[in-house]
Amino acid sequence: MGKKQQDARNLSMVMDFYELTMSHGYFREGKVGFKDELVVFDVFYRSNPDGGGYSIFAGLEQIVEYIENLHFDEEDIAYLRGQNMFSEEFLQYLAHFQFQGDIYALAEGTVMYPEEPIMTVIAPVIDAQLIETAILLEINHQSLIATKTRRICNAAQGRLVSDFGARRAHNMDAAVYGARAAYIGGADSTATVLAGQMFGIPVSGTMAHSFVMYFPDEFTAFSKYAAMYPDAAVLLVDTYDVLRSGVPNAIRVAKEVLEPMGKRLKGIRLDSGDLAYLSKKARKMLDNAGLNDCMIVASNSLDEFTIQSLISQGACIDSFGVGERLITSKSEPVFGAVYKISAVMRNAVFEPRIKISENVEKITNPGFKKLYRVYNEQGKAVADLIACQDELIGNSPEVTAVDPKKPWKKRSFKNCTFKQLLEPVFIRGEFVGKRPPAKKIREYVISQLRDEIWEEEQRFSNPHEHYLDMTPKYYRMKTELLEAAKEA
């Protein structure tokens, strides 16, 4: 693993102010450790971006880094003292703070669905509260970009996709960690050099219009570039005129500069105009010149919808450079994961908590629970299943379940296998999880979508809705809490 972007800075204070004011309140109540009181918080989200059928879990590595480095230095304590909101005892507690809790989470890169727990924190209440903002910002950002990129890669239908988004990202962190998420989601490379260095992502790039315009003419610019990079020459052909100037000059460079060196022109790039029309015309010109192996790369405000349209028009494009609409997920720029308390320990027993709302979709799934993925005999994921923490779902001939949206329908899983999805990441504050490189996470995403996830769930329009079922015991517990709340 390469260097970490946060090595030189303490990010512990990246939290909402109310995390501290609430924690101060708990401190005044004496809730400061495992011996006092544990709580359970779940992270989940309510809908997939862009009306999709699934999302991709990303950002866990950065959450681990945050928690491992979580501390309040003298400058932080002095700043908080200056707010005149906190007791000196609480400030001294923060000065010696170390996270003590347990965290369970999906493996990074796991395909996930709305309303299910994707991370569970079991910790002293102050510990659980202080890490809320960091957890949400990492998951919300990287899961959003990974999911968007996967949609773009699906639209590309096997053609190369590169992240070109850094200059349109919201800041430097968004560019670097967005590139990481994009790679996890399926992008083949990134133009962001630091992301390549930090995460082992292949880096790629061509040239800007400024390089072409710097030289007295287009042919000279192309010649200089090809002579410098004879094994990686991709020429930007739309600075002046694609078909009358750019492509002819690229062909001339291929013949006069590269072929005498025993090299081939790797590609041309189109960055404006009617990409479908220009790519087809350029392809014919290149083929007629014997450059059948010369790639055509396209950029310019692309996303899954424009890529899908280009391919349907027969565009002769081999590779897509996708920028602003990937790195910002422009069509739906908010992921919406939330962090909700689901249980509180009382007398050594976790009592479930449920949030009631006038909006049905905002009613939470209570309690300390498990999440299983259910696979049929062909290895396809047919549903996810929420169970109480003390339930053990084994591989039995038949397991009964409840569809919470249609509880009157009997549902059971026959001859299925069950996989627990939430894996230990921290136990009593000690990291016990895994740190796979980004490449392995990317491969995991691809293997799930190829082998486990139904094609019907991967459609752009009207995807099949993945079932999220409950065990009868868990469903009864939730129903009883709702009934009790109604009578209160």
C-alpha positions in Angstrom: 0.0 0.0 0.0 1.3 3.5 -0.9 1.4 6.5 1.4 -1.7 7.7 3.1 -3.1 11.1 2.3 -3.9 11.9 5.9 -0.4 11.0 7.3 0.4 14.7 7.9 -2.9 15.8 9.4 -5.2 14.9 12.2 -8.7 14.4 11.0 -10.2 13.5 14.3 -12.2 16.8 14.5 -14.0 16.1 11.3 -17.3 15.7 13.1 -20.5 17.6 13.6 -20.5 19.8 16.7 -23.5 17.9 18.2 -21.4 14.8 18.4 -19.4 16.6 21.1 -22.3 18.2 22.9 -24.2 14.9 23.1 -21.1 13.1 24.2 -20.6 15.7 26.9 -24.1 15.0 28.1 -23.4 11.3 28.2 -20.2 12.0 30.1 -22.1 14.0 32.7 -24.4 10.9 33.1 -21.3 8.7 33.7 -21.6 6.7 30.5 -17.9 6.5 29.7 -16.9 2.9 29.1 -17.7 -0.8 28.5 -18.5 -1.3 32.1 -21.2 1.4 32.0 -23.5 1.1 29.0 -23.3 -0.2 25.4 -25.4 0.9 22.5 -25.9 -0.4 19.0 -26.0 1.9 16.0 -26.7 0.7 12.4 -25.7 2.3 9.2 -28.2 1.8 6.3 -29.6 3.7 3.3 -33.1 4.1 2.0 -32.8 4.0 -1.8 -30.4 3.2 -4.6 -29.0 6.2 -6.7 -30.6 6.8 -10.1 -33.3 4.3 -9.5 -30.8 1.4 -9.7 -31.3 -2.1 -8.4 -28.3 -2.2 -6.0 -25.4 -0.2 -4.6 -21.8 -1.0 -3.8 -20.3 -0.6 -0.3 -17.1 1.5 -0.3 -15.1 3.7 2.0 -14.3 1.1 4.8 -10.6 1.5 4.5 -10.7 5.2 5.3 -13.1 4.6 8.2 -10.5 2.2 9.7 -7.8 4.7 9.2 -9.9 7.4 10.9 -10.7 5.3 13.9 -7.1 4.0 14.3 -5.9 7.6 14.3 -8.7 9.1 16.4 -7.3 11.3 19.1 -7.6 14.9 20.3 -4.3 16.8 20.5 -3.5 19.9 22.6 -4.6 22.2 19.8 -8.0 20.4 19.6 -8.6 20.6 23.3 -7.7 24.3 23.4 -10.1 25.0 20.6 -12.9 23.1 22.4 -12.1 24.8 25.7 -12.6 28.1 23.8 -16.2 27.2 23.0 -17.1 27.5 26.7 -19.5 24.5 26.3 -17.6 21.7 28.0 -16.4 20.9 31.5 -12.7 20.5 32.1 -13.2 16.9 33.2 -14.7 16.1 29.8 -11.9 17.9 27.9 -9.4 15.8 29.9 -11.4 12.7 29.0 -11.1 13.6 25.3 -7.4 14.2 25.7 -6.9 10.6 26.6 -9.7 9.1 24.4 -9.3 5.9 22.5 -12.1 4.1 20.7 -13.1 1.0 22.7 -16.0 -0.4 20.6 -16.8 -3.2 18.2 -17.6 -2.6 14.5 -19.1 -5.1 12.1 -19.4 -4.2 8.4 -19.9 -5.6 5.0 -16.7 -6.5 3.2 -15.7 -3.5 1.1 -17.1 -3.9 -2.4 -20.2 -5.9 -1.3 -23.3 -5.4 -3.4 -25.9 -4.0 -1.0 -29.5 -3.0 -0.8 -31.7 -0.4 0.9 -32.9 -0.7 4.5 -30.4 -3.4 5.5 -27.6 -2.8 8.1 -24.4 -2.3 6.2 -22.3 -1.5 9.3 -23.1 -2.0 13.0 -21.3 -0.3 15.8 -21.5 -1.8 19.4 -19.8 0.5 21.7 -19.9 2.8 24.8 -22.3 5.6 23.8 -19.7 8.3 23.6 -17.5 6.2 21.4 -20.4 5.4 19.1 -21.4 9.0 18.9 -18.0 10.5 18.2 -17.4 8.4 15.0 -20.8 9.0 13.4 -19.9 11.8 11.0 -16.7 10.2 9.7 -18.4 6.9 9.1 -21.2 8.6 7.1 -19.1 10.9 5.1 -16.8 8.1 3.9 -19.6 5.6 3.1 -21.8 8.3 1.5 -19.1 9.6 -0.8 -17.3 6.4 -1.9 -20.4 4.2 -2.1 -22.0 6.8 -4.3 -19.1 7.1 -6.7 -18.5 3.3 -6.8 -22.2 2.7 -7.6 -22.2 5.4 -10.3 -19.1 4.0 -11.9 -20.5 0.5 -12.0 -23.5 1.9 -13.9 -21.1 3.6 -16.4 -19.0 0.4 -16.8 -22.2 -1.6 -17.4 -23.2 0.9 -20.1 -19.8 0.6 -21.7 -20.4 -3.1 -22.3 -16.8 -4.2 -21.9 -15.1 -1.1 -23.4 -12.4 0.6 -21.3 -13.5 3.3 -18.8 -11.1 5.7 -17.2 -11.7 8.2 -14.4 -11.0 11.7 -15.8 -12.7 13.6 -12.9 -10.1 15.2 -10.7 -10.5 18.7 -12.0 -14.3 18.6 -11.6 -14.2 17.0 -8.1 -15.3 19.1 -5.2 -11.9 19.2 -3.6 -8.6 17.3 -3.4 -9.9 14.5 -1.1 -12.9 14.1 -3.3 -10.7 13.6 -6.3 -8.4 11.1 -4.7 -10.9 9.0 -2.8 -13.4 9.4 -5.6 -10.8 7.8 -7.9 -10.4 5.0 -5.5 -14.2 4.4 -5.4 -14.4 4.6 -9.2 -11.7 1.9 -9.5 -13.6 -0.3 -7.0 -16.7 0.3 -9.1 -15.0 -0.9 -12.2 -13.0 1.9 -13.8 -9.9 0.6 -15.5 -7.7 3.5 -14.7 -7.5 7.0 -13.3 -5.9 10.3 -14.4 -5.4 11.3 -10.8 -1.7 10.5 -10.0 -1.9 10.6 -6.2 -4.7 8.0 -6.3 -2.6 5.8 -8.5 0.3 6.1 -6.0 -1.8 5.6 -2.9 -4.0 2.7 -4.1 -2.1 1.0 -6.9 -4.6 2.1 -9.5 -3.3 2.2 -13.1 -2.9 5.8 -14.3 -3.5 7.0 -17.8 -3.6 10.2 -19.7 -3.3 11.7 -23.1 -2.7 15.4 -23.8 -4.6 18.7 -23.4 -5.6 21.1 -26.1 -3.0 23.5 -24.7 -0.2 21.1 -25.7 -1.5 21.2 -29.3 -1.9 24.9 -29.3 1.5 25.6 -27.8 3.3 24.4 -31.0 3.1 26.3 -34.3 0.9 23.7 -35.9 -1.0 20.5 -35.0 1.3 18.1 -36.9 4.4 19.4 -35.0 2.6 19.0 -31.7 1.6 15.4 -32.6 5.1 14.6 -33.8 6.7 15.9 -30.6 4.4 13.9 -28.4 4.6 10.7 -30.4 8.4 10.9 -30.4 8.5 11.3 -26.6 5.9 8.5 -26.0 6.1 6.1 -28.9 4.5 3.3 -27.0 1.6 5.3 -25.6 0.8 7.9 -28.2 -2.9 8.9 -27.9 -3.4 12.1 -29.9 -6.2 14.7 -29.2 -7.6 15.4 -32.6 -10.4 18.0 -32.0 -8.4 21.2 -31.3 -9.0 22.6 -34.8 -11.0 20.2 -37.0 -11.4 16.5 -36.3 -11.9 15.2 -39.8 -10.0 17.8 -42.0 -7.0 18.3 -39.7 -6.9 16.1 -36.5 -7.3 12.6 -37.9 -5.2 13.3 -41.1 -2.4 14.7 -39.0 -2.6 11.7 -36.6 -2.4 9.3 -39.6 0.6 11.2 -40.9 2.4 11.0 -37.6 1.7 7.3 -37.5 3.3 6.8 -40.9 6.1 9.3 -40.8 7.1 9.3 -37.1 6.0 6.0 -35.4 6.3 3.4 -38.2 9.9 4.2 -38.9 10.6 3.5 -35.2 8.7 0.2 -35.5 5.8 1.6 -33.4 2.1 1.9 -33.9 -0.2 4.8 -33.1 -2.1 3.7 -29.9 -5.1 5.9 -30.3 -6.8 9.2 -31.0 -9.1 11.1 -28.6 -12.3 12.9 -29.4 -13.4 15.5 -26.8 -16.2 17.5 -28.5 -18.8 17.4 -31.3 -21.1 14.6 -32.4 -19.1 11.7 -30.9 -21.1 9.0 -32.7 -20.7 10.6 -36.1 -17.1 11.7 -35.7 -16.0 8.3 -34.3 -17.5 6.4 -37.3 -15.9 8.7 -39.8 -12.6 8.6 -37.9 -12.7 4.8 -37.7 -13.1 4.6 -41.5 -10.2 7.0 -42.1 -8.0 5.1 -39.7 -8.9 1.7 -41.2 -8.3 2.9 -44.7 -4.8 4.0 -43.6 -4.1 0.5 -42.2 -4.5 1.6 -38.6 -7.1 -0.9 -37.6 -5.5 -1.3 -34.2 -5.6 2.4 -33.4 -8.1 3.0 -30.6 -10.7 5.8 -30.5 -11.1 7.3 -27.0 -14.0 9.6 -26.3 -14.5 12.1 -23.5 -16.7 15.2 -22.9 -19.4 15.1 -20.2 -20.1 11.4 -20.5 -22.2 9.3 -18.2 -24.0 5.9 -18.4 -26.9 7.5 -20.4 -24.8 9.2 -23.0 -22.5 6.1 -23.3 -25.6 3.9 -23.8 -26.9 6.2 -26.4 -23.5 6.3 -28.3 -23.3 2.6 -28.4 -26.9 2.2 -29.6 -26.0 4.6 -32.5 -23.1 2.4 -33.5 -20.3 4.7 -32.3 -16.9 3.3 -33.0 -15.5 4.1 -29.5 -13.1 1.7 -27.7 -12.5 3.6 -24.5 -14.4 6.3 -22.5 -12.8 9.0 -20.3 -15.5 10.0 -17.9 -15.1 13.1 -15.7 -17.5 15.4 -14.0 -20.6 13.2 -14.2 -18.7 10.3 -12.5 -16.7 12.1 -9.9 -19.7 14.1 -8.7 -22.4 11.6 -9.6 -24.1 14.5 -11.2 -27.4 12.9 -11.9 -27.9 12.0 -8.2 -25.2 13.5 -6.0 -26.4 12.3 -2.6 -26.2 8.7 -1.4 -28.2 9.2 1.9 -26.8 6.6 4.3 -27.9 7.3 7.9 -26.7 6.3 11.4 -29.4 5.3 13.8 -29.5 3.8 17.3 -31.1 0.4 17.3 -30.5 -1.0 20.8 -29.4 0.1 24.3 -28.0 -2.3 26.9 -30.0 -2.5 30.1 -29.1 -5.0 32.9 -26.7 -6.8 30.5 -29.5 -7.2 27.8 -29.8 -5.2 24.6 -33.2 -3.6 24.5 -34.3 -2.7 21.0 -35.1 0.8 19.9 -37.2 1.9 17.0 -37.6 5.3 15.3 -41.3 6.0 14.3 -42.1 8.4 11.6 -45.1 9.8 9.7 -43.1 8.6 6.6 -43.2 4.9 6.5 -39.8 4.6 4.8 -38.2 6.4 7.8 -39.3 3.7 10.3 -36.2 1.9 11.3 -35.4 -1.8 11.8 -34.8 -2.1 15.5 -32.5 -4.2 17.7 -29.1 -5.9 17.6 -29.3 -8.1 14.5 -27.6 -10.2 11.9 -27.8 -9.9 8.1 -27.7 -13.0 5.9 -27.5 -13.3 2.1 -29.5 -16.2 0.8 -28.2 -18.2 -2.2 -30.1 -20.8 -4.2 -28.7 -24.1 -5.5 -27.2 -22.3 -8.5 -25.3 -19.8 -6.3 -27.6 -16.8 -7.1 -28.5 -14.4 -4.3 -32.3 -14.7 -4.0 -32.8 -12.4 -1.0 -31.2 -10.9 2.1 -32.5 -11.9 5.5 -32.5 -10.0 8.8 -32.4 -12.1 12.0 -32.2 -11.4 15.7 -28.6 -11.5 17.0 -29.3 -14.7 19.0 -30.6 -16.6 15.9 -28.4 -19.0 14.0 -29.6 -19.6 10.5 -28.1 -22.9 9.3 -28.2 -24.6 5.9 -31.4 -26.6 6.6 -33.8 -28.0 3.9 -36.3 -25.1 4.5 -36.1 -21.8 6.3 -39.3 -19.7 6.9 -39.2 -16.0 6.3 -41.5 -12.9 6.3 -41.7 -10.3 3.5 -42.2 -7.2 5.6 -43.9 -5.4 2.7 -46.3 -8.3 2.2 -46.4 -10.1 5.5 -49.6 -12.1 4.6 -47.7 -14.1 2.0 -45.9 -17.2 3.3 -42.3 -17.3 2.2 -39.6 -19.9 2.7 -36.2 -20.8 1.4 -35.7 -24.4 0.3 -32.3 -26.0 -0.1 -30.6 -22.6 0.1 -27.3 -21.5 1.7 -26.9 -18.6 4.1 -23.9 -16.3 4.4 -23.5 -13.8 7.3 -22.6 -10.5 5.7 -21.5 -8.3 8.6 -17.9 -9.2 9.4 -15.8 -8.0 12.4 -13.7 -5.0 11.8 -12.9 -3.8 15.4 -13.3 -5.7 18.6 -12.8 -3.7 21.8 -11.1 -1.1 19.8 -8.6 -3.4 18.2 -8.6 -3.8 14.4 -9.3 -7.4 13.5 -10.6 -7.0 9.9 -9.0 -7.2 6.5 -7.3 -4.5 4.3 -7.5 -5.9 0.8 -6.0 -3.7 -1.9 -8.3 -1.7 -4.2 -7.6 -4.2 -7.0 -8.9 -7.1 -5.0 -12.0 -5.1 -3.9 -12.7 -4.3 -7.6 -12.4 -8.0 -8.5 -14.8 -8.8 -5.8 -17.4 -6.4 -7.2 -17.0 -7.8 -10.6 -17.3 -11.5 -9.4 -20.5 -10.8 -7.5 -22.2 -9.1 -10.4 -21.1 -11.9 -12.8 -21.9 -14.9 -10.6 -24.3 -14.0 -7.8 -26.5 -11.0 -8.7 -29.4 -11.5 -11.1 -29.2 -9.7 -14.4 -32.7 -8.4 -13.7 -31.4 -6.4 -10.8 -28.7 -4.8 -13.0 -31.1 -3.3 -15.5 -31.0 0.5 -15.8 -34.8 0.8 -16.1 -37.2 -0.9 -13.7 -34.7 -3.3 -12.1 -36.0 -6.2 -10.1 -36.3 -5.3 -6.5 -34.1 -7.5 -4.3 -36.0 -9.1 -1.4 -35.1 -8.0 2.1 -36.9 -10.5 4.4 -37.0 -11.1 8.1 -37.1 -14.2 10.3 -40.5 -14.7 12.0 -38.9 -14.0 15.3 -37.4 -10.7 14.2 -40.6 -9.6 12.4 -42.6 -10.3 15.6 -40.2 -8.2 17.7 -40.5 -5.2 15.3 -44.3 -5.5 15.1 -44.5 -5.6 18.9 -42.4 -2.4 19.2 -44.7 -0.7 16.7 -47.8 -1.8 18.6 -46.3 -0.6 21.9 -45.5 2.8 20.3 -49.0 3.1 19.0 -50.4 2.6 22.5 -48.0 4.9 24.2 
